[in-house]
């Protein structure tokens, strides 16, 4: 059966993540960039200030968690396997130039992320339990009046939560720990179930507290290892940057295990893996943004914008540079193996492998926490508050299942539904652009935003 289904799922995934989808994702970002006058560039430092320095506690304002906790919850879901395995896959297939197109995707994705978060806060509502609920399903149904399209998004997101946000993540953790530390997958399954259940059963406030502590530590830990590799090989960095910019616009010839790449393939791999990593346009992270304690949608939108910057322009860049300077990108290796070997050459066999393995485990675990909330809010939208507790229990059980079973088929299905989420969300972003512009203008016309 798998011999029949796997190729079919692969073909469907190629269609969903094909050139039209990439054009729509990047095109929407470019459209919003033009309409908002490149705000992701002019307001970047102000956004970083709000997110990482000011970090004002707005406990007197409506919402469930702070700005920073909302940002860390969203980052927990996006800073994951895409930053380790996804970057390597893009470079292994598209050459060093793929990293340049990941940057492009990140830069336009920042304004997409801003717009998603703004709409999520503007159209959010309080559920019967007193918690905030928001995201694409709400701004589609309330902003556009298209309930059916909001339901469709929620269906896609709830299925994706059990795939890309659950089983494939626990599977990645289990195999990473088994390979590096010889920990049996069933042991990892039990630990992950307990660790995930203990957090998500407490709801978004529990998730927000844990991710606000875990995510900064895991990002700094991984970044520290990558920066050390670059410092130890600082003389190779200029050549690596030259390769990245050169091969972004010219074909990459075949060498070693690398079969060669056209410019179109380089662009496609860079954009596709960039979107997979930062999720800008997919509509997942605004679900977390809607829980933030704020009265003004733009404030949280500015904070959320930094998520894509941190994920793609910082973390993915460091991974990509380590891979390119190691000169292993044309070896025929791909995914987490390529990243691990590149770190190993830079830091030694033990330190390099451990940084990638531990980083992958932490990234994947944090993704479980973030996506559990996305799935929960999608299920709540479809079935009401009564479905929340059963969902949390089932989600926790699937974490254990994912750690010990073969997921080749699940990976493909998860990829498809992850991509399908983008279509309803992008339709809403394009249709509600006037709302985004109006809310932004009102905010920046008020000089108090600078305080």
ChimeraX attribute file (.defattr): number of C-alpha atoms within 10 A of each C-alpha:
attribute: neighborCount
match mode: 1-to-1
recipient: residues
	/A:1	5
	/A:2	10
	/A:3	7
	/A:4	8
	/A:5	12
	/A:6	17
	/A:7	13
	/A:8	13
	/A:9	20
	/A:10	17
	/A:11	14
	/A:12	16
	/A:13	20
	/A:14	14
	/A:15	14
	/A:16	20
	/A:17	19
	/A:18	14
	/A:19	16
	/A:20	11
	/A:21	17
	/A:22	19
	/A:23	13
	/A:24	16
	/A:25	24
	/A:26	22
	/A:27	15
	/A:28	21
	/A:29	27
	/A:30	19
	/A:31	16
	/A:32	25
	/A:33	20
	/A:34	12
	/A:35	14
	/A:36	17
	/A:37	11
	/A:38	15
	/A:39	17
	/A:40	24
	/A:41	14
	/A:42	10
	/A:43	13
	/A:44	17
	/A:45	13
	/A:46	17
	/A:47	22
	/A:48	20
	/A:49	15
	/A:50	21
	/A:51	25
	/A:52	14
	/A:53	11
	/A:54	13
	/A:55	15
	/A:56	12
	/A:57	13
	/A:58	16
	/A:59	13
	/A:60	9
	/A:61	13
	/A:62	15
	/A:63	24
	/A:64	24
	/A:65	27
	/A:66	25
	/A:67	30
	/A:68	27
	/A:69	28
	/A:70	33
	/A:71	29
	/A:72	30
	/A:73	31
	/A:74	32
	/A:75	29
	/A:76	32
	/A:77	31
	/A:78	30
	/A:79	30
	/A:80	27
	/A:81	25
	/A:82	27
	/A:83	29
	/A:84	28
	/A:85	22
	/A:86	26
	/A:87	33
	/A:88	33
	/A:89	24
	/A:90	31
	/A:91	27
	/A:92	29
	/A:93	23
	/A:94	29
	/A:95	33
	/A:96	31
	/A:97	28
	/A:98	35
	/A:99	35
	/A:100	25
	/A:101	25
	/A:102	30
	/A:103	20
	/A:104	18
	/A:105	28
	/A:106	31
	/A:107	23
	/A:108	24
	/A:109	32
	/A:110	30
	/A:111	31
	/A:112	31
	/A:113	30
	/A:114	29
	/A:115	31
	/A:116	32
	/A:117	32
	/A:118	28
	/A:119	30
	/A:120	30
	/A:121	32
	/A:122	21
	/A:123	20
	/A:124	23
	/A:125	18
	/A:126	13
	/A:127	14
	/A:128	9
	/A:129	7
	/A:130	10
	/A:131	15
	/A:132	23
	/A:133	25
	/A:134	27
	/A:135	33
	/A:136	34
	/A:137	33
	/A:138	28
	/A:139	26
	/A:140	27
	/A:141	17
	/A:142	14
	/A:143	18
	/A:144	15
	/A:145	12
	/A:146	15
	/A:147	15
	/A:148	12
	/A:149	20
	/A:150	25
	/A:151	21
	/A:152	16
	/A:153	26
	/A:154	27
	/A:155	20
	/A:156	21
	/A:157	32
	/A:158	25
	/A:159	18
	/A:160	25
	/A:161	27
	/A:162	24
	/A:163	26
	/A:164	25
	/A:165	32
	/A:166	30
	/A:167	28
	/A:168	25
	/A:169	26
	/A:170	29
	/A:171	24
	/A:172	21
	/A:173	28
	/A:174	26
	/A:175	20
	/A:176	23
	/A:177	19
	/A:178	17
	/A:179	14
	/A:180	14
	/A:181	12
	/A:182	11
	/A:183	14
	/A:184	15
	/A:185	23
	/A:186	16
	/A:187	14
	/A:188	22
	/A:189	23
	/A:190	16
	/A:191	14
	/A:192	22
	/A:193	20
	/A:194	15
	/A:195	14
	/A:196	23
	/A:197	20
	/A:198	14
	/A:199	18
	/A:200	25
	/A:201	16
	/A:202	12
	/A:203	18
	/A:204	25
	/A:205	17
	/A:206	15
	/A:207	26
	/A:208	30
	/A:209	18
	/A:210	19
	/A:211	26
	/A:212	19
	/A:213	12
	/A:214	18
	/A:215	24
	/A:216	13
	/A:217	13
	/A:218	20
	/A:219	20
	/A:220	12
	/A:221	14
	/A:222	21
	/A:223	19
	/A:224	14
	/A:225	21
	/A:226	26
	/A:227	16
	/A:228	15
	/A:229	24
	/A:230	20
	/A:231	12
	/A:232	11
	/A:233	14
	/A:234	13
	/A:235	11
	/A:236	16
	/A:237	16
	/A:238	11
	/A:239	12
	/A:240	20
	/A:241	17
	/A:242	13
	/A:243	18
	/A:244	22
	/A:245	16
	/A:246	15
	/A:247	22
	/A:248	24
	/A:249	17
	/A:250	14
	/A:251	18
	/A:252	21
	/A:253	12
	/A:254	12
	/A:255	12
	/A:256	11
	/A:257	13
	/A:258	20
	/A:259	16
	/A:260	18
	/A:261	21
	/A:262	17
	/A:263	18
	/A:264	15
	/A:265	17
	/A:266	31
	/A:267	26
	/A:268	23
	/A:269	27
	/A:270	31
	/A:271	27
	/A:272	23
	/A:273	25
	/A:274	32
	/A:275	25
	/A:276	22
	/A:277	26
	/A:278	32
	/A:279	27
	/A:280	31
	/A:281	29
	/A:282	26
	/A:283	27
	/A:284	32
	/A:285	32
	/A:286	30
	/A:287	32
	/A:288	34
	/A:289	36
	/A:290	31
	/A:291	30
	/A:292	28
	/A:293	24
	/A:294	23
	/A:295	15
	/A:296	15
	/A:297	25
	/A:298	25
	/A:299	22
	/A:300	30
	/A:301	29
	/A:302	28
	/A:303	26
	/A:304	34
	/A:305	28
	/A:306	27
	/A:307	29
	/A:308	31
	/A:309	21
	/A:310	18
	/A:311	23
	/A:312	30
	/A:313	21
	/A:314	16
	/A:315	21
	/A:316	27
	/A:317	20
	/A:318	22
	/A:319	26
	/A:320	29
	/A:321	22
	/A:322	28
	/A:323	28
	/A:324	26
	/A:325	24
	/A:326	22
	/A:327	12
	/A:328	21
	/A:329	29
	/A:330	22
	/A:331	14
	/A:332	14
	/A:333	18
	/A:334	21
	/A:335	18
	/A:336	23
	/A:337	17
	/A:338	25
	/A:339	30
	/A:340	24
	/A:341	20
	/A:342	30
	/A:343	28
	/A:344	20
	/A:345	17
	/A:346	23
	/A:347	18
	/A:348	14
	/A:349	14
	/A:350	11
	/A:351	15
	/A:352	21
	/A:353	23
	/A:354	19
	/A:355	21
	/A:356	26
	/A:357	26
	/A:358	19
	/A:359	24
	/A:360	27
	/A:361	24
	/A:362	23
	/A:363	29
	/A:364	27
	/A:365	25
	/A:366	30
	/A:367	28
	/A:368	29
	/A:369	27
	/A:370	30
	/A:371	29
	/A:372	28
	/A:373	26
	/A:374	27
	/A:375	28
	/A:376	27
	/A:377	26
	/A:378	31
	/A:379	22
	/A:380	19
	/A:381	20
	/A:382	17
	/A:383	11
	/A:384	13
	/A:385	15
	/A:386	10
	/A:387	15
	/A:388	18
	/A:389	15
	/A:390	10
	/A:391	17
	/A:392	20
	/A:393	14
	/A:394	12
	/A:395	25
	/A:396	24
	/A:397	20
	/A:398	17
	/A:399	30
	/A:400	26
	/A:401	20
	/A:402	24
	/A:403	28
	/A:404	19
	/A:405	13
	/A:406	12
	/A:407	16
	/A:408	11
	/A:409	14
	/A:410	18
	/A:411	18
	/A:412	23
	/A:413	20
	/A:414	25
	/A:415	21
	/A:416	24
	/A:417	22
	/A:418	27
	/A:419	23
	/A:420	21
	/A:421	23
	/A:422	25
	/A:423	19
	/A:424	22
	/A:425	24
	/A:426	22
	/A:427	15
	/A:428	23
	/A:429	24
	/A:430	15
	/A:431	14
	/A:432	17
	/A:433	16
	/A:434	12
	/A:435	16
	/A:436	23
	/A:437	15
	/A:438	10
	/A:439	16
	/A:440	20
	/A:441	13
	/A:442	10
	/A:443	16
	/A:444	12
	/A:445	9
	/A:446	9
	/A:447	8
	/A:448	8
	/A:449	11
	/A:450	8
	/A:451	5
